Amino acid sequence: MKHNISITLEQKLFREIESSRGREKRSTFIEYLIVQGLKNYKTNPQLKTMPALLAFATSTPLEKRKRE
């Protein structure tokens, strides 16, 4: 079962998602990004603290994050 949630994104992040997703449905693409982010979060102990996670999220370009 899937759950419906609502999130707020900065305009720059929204545009980056829109330009990266191609023909993929937005919700499917964002779900994919969340899954990849959780995998990264679980395998990188330094990301276990919120300041480190926020620093990573704001300093790493989306293109690089997709390849990791």
JOBELPE-V540720 format. One record per pair of residues at least 24 apart in sequence whose C-alpha atoms are under 10 Angstrom apart, sorted by the first residue. I is the first residue (numbers start at 1). J is the second residue. If there is no record, write none. Layout:
i->{I | I}
j->{J | J}
This chain:
i->{13 | 13 | 16 | 16 | 16 | 17 | 20 | 20 | 20 | 32 | 33 | 33 | 33 | 36 | 36 | 36 | 36 | 37 | 37 | 37 | 40 | 40}
j->{58 | 62 | 61 | 62 | 63 | 62 | 62 | 63 | 66 | 66 | 62 | 65 | 66 | 65 | 66 | 67 | 68 | 65 | 66 | 68 | 65 | 68}
